Amino acid sequence: MNVYSKKDWKSSIMKNRILLALVLVCQITWAQKKRISTEDYINTYKGIAISEMNKFGIPASITLAQGILESASGNSYLATEANNHFGIKCHRDWKGGKVYRDDDEANECFRSYKNPKESFKDHSLFLKNRSRYAFLFEEDLADYKAWAKGLKKAGYATNKKYPQLLIGLIEKYELYKYDSDKYDEGEDDFDVTDYIASSSILKSDNGVKYIVATEGDTFESIAKATENRVGKLLEYNELSFEAKLKVGQVIYLQPKRKRSNRKLKTHSVKPGETMYDISQKYAVKLKYLYKRNKLNVGEQPRVGQVIELR
């Protein structure tokens, strides 16, 4: 049996304390090294945000700003342990992984993902598939301020300063530049043929995706190929259920906007053009064209009349 003197015992305790202190220092240093900066977060995820913008019509600047804010630039518990970058809770329709965390209430259920990219995709679907966010998709892709205010209005966050926080991040880190067409080549594994085989997907000047119908296309085939519902396509294009699809017809795959691109402010009416024709040409909702030009709903413009588009 080993017998330790009082001096040896004290020495052993001191060594253990020193060892423990060193371990703690190493852990803290490792944690600090592991923590990523906001700039690194942006560089890591900007490609995915641009890809999601091209698919769903949500400004990349908004997606990135929400990710930064909701996940503490990817350093929050939800981001590191559940790959949840947007603080999305489970809700009744969620069938994926779950983690529990105190938030507005104790032990709330949050969605868990296999990787961050799944989180970004689910964020897009979350906004796209809920009717309370539908009005946002009428906004200009470049109008990040309207999107930030709209998210608060729709109830995405309870913080009264949520719009200002998003706008502040977008302007501080110049995230608005990722909403520009010149960044369309972001990380994107999206294949056009995954959406529709018979027509190419195009984008209007104000950022709304559309196809031009070709021979053999129907509302049903377009809806199936683009993972839409026929009713939604008709709604996006302000058509009735009796409408017949024509070859060469523009069919929007997302809601039209409130206004045209900033560079296209007016339109001079040509012979035979209707307000609906102008609405489809510039991806601007009819009700906003009528209101902006002080025309009664159903009233048609005169040839040569200048129509305000924004």
C-alpha positions as CSV (number, residue, x, y, z in Angstrom):
1,M,0.0,0.0,0.0
2,N,1.3,3.5,-1.0
3,V,1.5,6.1,1.7
4,Y,1.4,9.7,0.7
5,S,2.8,12.5,2.9
6,K,0.8,15.7,3.4
7,K,3.3,17.5,1.1
8,D,2.8,14.9,-1.6
9,W,-1.0,15.1,-1.3
10,K,-0.9,18.9,-1.7
11,S,1.4,18.6,-4.6
12,S,-0.9,16.1,-6.3
13,I,-3.9,18.4,-5.8
14,M,-2.0,21.3,-7.3
15,K,-0.9,19.3,-10.3
16,N,-4.5,18.3,-10.9
17,R,-5.7,21.8,-10.7
18,I,-3.1,23.0,-13.1
19,L,-4.0,20.2,-15.5
20,L,-7.7,21.1,-15.2
21,A,-6.9,24.7,-15.9
22,L,-4.9,23.8,-19.0
23,V,-7.7,21.6,-20.3
24,L,-10.2,24.5,-19.8
25,V,-7.9,26.9,-21.5
26,C,-7.5,24.5,-24.4
27,Q,-11.3,24.0,-24.7
28,I,-11.9,27.8,-24.6
29,T,-9.2,28.3,-27.3
30,W,-10.7,25.5,-29.4
31,A,-14.2,27.0,-29.1
32,Q,-12.9,30.4,-30.1
33,K,-11.2,29.0,-33.1
34,K,-14.2,27.0,-34.1
35,R,-16.5,30.1,-34.0
36,I,-16.8,31.6,-37.4
37,S,-17.0,35.3,-38.3
38,T,-20.0,36.9,-40.1
39,E,-17.8,37.5,-43.1
40,D,-16.9,33.8,-43.2
41,Y,-20.6,32.9,-42.9
42,I,-21.5,35.1,-45.8
43,N,-18.8,33.6,-48.0
44,T,-19.8,30.1,-47.0
45,Y,-23.5,30.4,-47.7
46,K,-23.9,33.2,-50.3
47,G,-24.0,30.6,-53.1
48,I,-26.8,28.7,-51.5
49,A,-28.8,31.9,-50.8
50,I,-28.4,33.0,-54.5
51,S,-29.5,29.5,-55.6
52,E,-32.6,29.7,-53.4
53,M,-33.3,33.2,-54.8
54,N,-33.2,31.9,-58.3
55,K,-35.6,29.0,-57.5
56,F,-38.1,30.7,-55.2
57,G,-37.8,34.5,-55.7
58,I,-36.6,35.4,-52.2
59,P,-33.8,38.0,-52.2
60,A,-30.5,36.4,-51.3
61,S,-29.8,39.5,-49.1
62,I,-32.8,38.7,-47.0
63,T,-31.9,35.0,-46.7
64,L,-28.4,35.8,-45.6
65,A,-29.4,38.5,-43.2
66,Q,-32.0,36.2,-41.6
67,G,-29.4,33.5,-41.3
68,I,-26.8,35.8,-39.7
69,L,-29.4,37.1,-37.2
70,E,-31.2,33.9,-36.4
71,S,-28.1,31.7,-36.1
72,A,-25.5,34.2,-34.7
73,S,-23.6,33.8,-38.0
74,G,-23.8,30.0,-37.7
75,N,-22.6,29.9,-34.1
76,S,-25.8,29.4,-32.2
77,Y,-26.8,26.1,-30.6
78,L,-29.5,25.4,-33.2
79,A,-27.1,26.0,-36.0
80,T,-24.3,23.9,-34.6
81,E,-26.3,21.1,-33.2
82,A,-29.3,21.0,-35.5
83,N,-28.2,22.8,-38.7
84,N,-31.1,25.1,-38.1
85,H,-30.0,28.5,-39.4
86,F,-33.4,30.3,-39.3
87,G,-34.9,29.4,-35.9
88,I,-37.8,27.6,-37.6
89,K,-40.0,25.7,-35.1
90,C,-41.5,22.3,-35.7
91,H,-45.2,23.2,-36.2
92,R,-47.8,20.5,-36.9
93,D,-46.7,19.7,-40.4
94,W,-43.0,19.0,-39.6
95,K,-42.1,15.3,-40.0
96,G,-38.3,15.6,-39.8
97,G,-35.7,15.7,-37.0
98,K,-36.4,17.7,-33.8
99,V,-34.5,19.3,-31.0
100,Y,-35.9,21.0,-27.9
101,R,-34.8,24.4,-26.6
102,D,-36.2,27.2,-24.4
103,D,-37.4,30.2,-26.4
104,D,-40.6,32.2,-26.0
105,E,-41.7,29.2,-23.9
106,A,-39.8,26.4,-22.1
107,N,-38.7,23.3,-24.1
108,E,-40.0,24.4,-27.5
109,C,-39.6,22.1,-30.5
110,F,-37.3,23.2,-33.3
111,R,-36.6,21.6,-36.7
112,S,-33.3,19.7,-37.1
113,Y,-31.6,19.1,-40.5
114,K,-28.9,16.8,-41.9
115,N,-26.9,19.8,-43.2
116,P,-27.2,23.6,-43.5
117,K,-28.3,23.4,-47.1
118,E,-31.5,21.6,-46.0
119,S,-32.1,24.4,-43.6
120,F,-31.8,27.0,-46.4
121,K,-34.2,25.1,-48.6
122,D,-36.7,24.6,-45.9
123,H,-36.6,28.3,-45.1
124,S,-37.5,29.0,-48.8
125,L,-40.4,26.5,-48.7
126,F,-41.5,27.8,-45.3
127,L,-42.0,31.3,-46.8
128,K,-43.3,30.1,-50.2
129,N,-45.9,27.7,-49.0
130,R,-47.6,29.8,-46.2
131,S,-50.3,32.1,-47.3
132,R,-49.4,34.8,-44.8
133,Y,-46.1,35.4,-46.7
134,A,-47.7,35.4,-50.2
135,F,-47.8,39.2,-50.4
136,L,-44.0,39.3,-50.1
137,F,-43.5,37.7,-53.4
138,E,-45.2,40.7,-55.1
139,E,-42.3,42.8,-54.0
140,D,-39.3,43.7,-56.1
141,L,-36.4,41.4,-55.6
142,A,-34.2,44.4,-55.1
143,D,-36.5,46.0,-52.5
144,Y,-34.9,44.3,-49.4
145,K,-36.5,47.0,-47.1
146,A,-40.0,46.0,-48.2
147,W,-39.1,42.3,-47.6
148,A,-37.7,43.1,-44.2
149,K,-40.7,45.0,-43.1
150,G,-43.0,42.4,-44.7
151,L,-41.5,39.6,-42.7
152,K,-42.3,41.4,-39.5
153,K,-45.8,42.2,-40.7
154,A,-46.4,38.6,-41.5
155,G,-45.3,37.5,-38.0
156,Y,-41.9,35.9,-38.7
157,A,-40.4,37.4,-35.6
158,T,-41.8,39.1,-32.4
159,N,-39.0,41.6,-32.1
160,K,-40.3,45.0,-33.1
161,K,-36.9,46.0,-34.4
162,Y,-36.6,42.9,-36.7
163,P,-36.9,44.9,-40.0
164,Q,-34.2,47.4,-38.8
165,L,-31.9,44.6,-37.7
166,L,-32.2,42.9,-41.1
167,I,-31.7,46.1,-43.0
168,G,-28.7,47.1,-40.9
169,L,-27.0,43.8,-41.7
170,I,-27.8,44.0,-45.4
171,E,-26.3,47.5,-45.6
172,K,-23.3,46.8,-43.3
173,Y,-22.2,43.8,-45.2
174,E,-23.5,45.0,-48.6
175,L,-25.6,41.9,-49.0
176,Y,-27.9,43.6,-51.5
177,K,-25.2,43.0,-54.2
178,Y,-26.1,39.3,-54.2
179,D,-29.6,40.2,-55.4
180,S,-28.1,41.4,-58.6
181,D,-28.3,39.4,-61.8
182,K,-24.5,39.4,-62.1
183,Y,-24.4,36.9,-59.2
184,D,-26.7,34.5,-60.9
185,E,-23.9,31.9,-61.1
186,G,-24.0,31.2,-57.4
187,E,-23.9,27.6,-56.2
188,D,-26.9,26.0,-57.8
189,D,-27.5,22.3,-58.4
190,F,-30.8,23.3,-59.9
191,D,-31.4,21.8,-63.3
192,V,-33.9,23.5,-65.5
193,T,-35.2,20.1,-66.7
194,D,-36.1,19.3,-63.1
195,Y,-38.8,22.0,-63.5
196,I,-40.0,21.7,-67.0
197,A,-38.7,19.9,-70.0
198,S,-40.7,21.5,-72.9
199,S,-39.8,25.1,-72.2
200,S,-36.9,27.1,-70.8
201,I,-37.4,29.0,-67.6
202,L,-36.9,32.7,-68.0
203,K,-36.9,35.6,-65.6
204,S,-38.7,38.9,-66.1
205,D,-36.9,42.2,-65.6
206,N,-38.3,42.5,-62.1
207,G,-37.3,39.0,-61.1
208,V,-40.3,36.8,-61.7
209,K,-39.8,33.4,-63.2
210,Y,-41.9,32.4,-66.2
211,I,-42.0,30.0,-69.2
212,V,-43.3,30.6,-72.7
213,A,-45.8,27.8,-73.5
214,T,-44.9,25.6,-76.5
215,E,-46.8,23.0,-78.5
216,G,-48.2,20.3,-76.2
217,D,-48.0,22.3,-72.9
218,T,-51.1,22.4,-70.7
219,F,-51.7,24.1,-67.3
220,E,-51.7,20.6,-65.8
221,S,-48.3,19.6,-67.4
222,I,-46.7,22.9,-66.4
223,A,-48.1,22.6,-62.8
224,K,-46.8,19.1,-62.5
225,A,-43.3,19.8,-63.9
226,T,-42.9,22.9,-61.7
227,E,-44.3,21.4,-58.5
228,N,-47.2,23.9,-58.5
229,R,-50.9,23.5,-58.4
230,V,-53.0,24.5,-61.5
231,G,-55.0,26.8,-59.2
232,K,-51.8,28.6,-58.2
233,L,-50.6,29.0,-61.8
234,L,-54.0,30.5,-62.7
235,E,-53.8,32.8,-59.7
236,Y,-50.3,34.0,-60.5
237,N,-51.4,34.8,-64.1
238,E,-54.7,36.3,-63.1
239,L,-56.7,33.8,-65.2
240,S,-60.0,31.9,-64.7
241,F,-60.4,28.2,-64.6
242,E,-62.0,28.4,-68.1
243,A,-58.8,29.9,-69.6
244,K,-57.2,28.1,-72.5
245,L,-53.4,27.9,-72.9
246,K,-52.0,29.2,-76.1
247,V,-48.6,28.6,-77.8
248,G,-46.4,31.5,-77.0
249,Q,-48.3,32.6,-73.9
250,V,-46.3,33.8,-71.0
251,I,-47.0,31.8,-67.8
252,Y,-45.6,33.1,-64.6
253,L,-44.4,30.5,-62.0
254,Q,-44.5,33.0,-59.1
255,P,-46.7,35.9,-58.2
256,K,-46.3,39.0,-60.2
257,R,-44.9,42.1,-58.5
258,K,-46.4,45.4,-57.4
259,R,-44.2,47.3,-59.8
260,S,-41.8,46.9,-62.7
261,N,-38.1,47.0,-62.7
262,R,-36.7,50.4,-61.9
263,K,-35.3,50.9,-65.4
264,L,-38.8,50.4,-66.9
265,K,-41.0,53.1,-65.5
266,T,-43.6,53.6,-68.3
267,H,-45.1,51.9,-71.3
268,S,-46.7,53.5,-74.4
269,V,-49.8,51.5,-75.4
270,K,-49.7,49.9,-78.8
271,P,-52.7,49.1,-81.1
272,G,-54.6,46.1,-79.7
273,E,-52.9,46.0,-76.3
274,T,-54.9,45.5,-73.2
275,M,-54.1,46.2,-69.6
276,Y,-53.7,42.4,-69.1
277,D,-51.2,42.3,-72.0
278,I,-49.2,45.0,-70.2
279,S,-49.5,43.3,-66.9
280,Q,-48.1,40.1,-68.4
281,K,-45.4,41.9,-70.3
282,Y,-43.9,43.5,-67.2
283,A,-44.9,41.0,-64.5
284,V,-47.0,43.6,-62.7
285,K,-50.3,42.7,-61.1
286,L,-53.3,44.2,-62.8
287,K,-54.8,45.8,-59.7
288,Y,-51.7,47.8,-59.2
289,L,-51.6,49.0,-62.8
290,Y,-55.2,50.1,-62.6
291,K,-54.7,51.9,-59.3
292,R,-51.4,53.5,-60.3
293,N,-53.0,54.9,-63.5
294,K,-56.3,55.9,-62.0
295,L,-58.3,53.6,-64.3
296,N,-61.4,51.6,-63.4
297,V,-61.0,47.8,-63.2
298,G,-61.7,46.5,-66.7
299,E,-61.1,49.8,-68.4
300,Q,-58.8,49.6,-71.4
301,P,-56.1,52.1,-72.3
302,R,-56.0,54.3,-75.4
303,V,-53.4,53.8,-78.1
304,G,-50.4,55.9,-77.3
305,Q,-51.5,56.3,-73.7
306,V,-48.5,56.3,-71.3
307,I,-49.0,53.7,-68.5
308,E,-47.1,54.1,-65.3
309,L,-45.5,50.8,-64.3
310,R,-44.1,51.8,-60.9
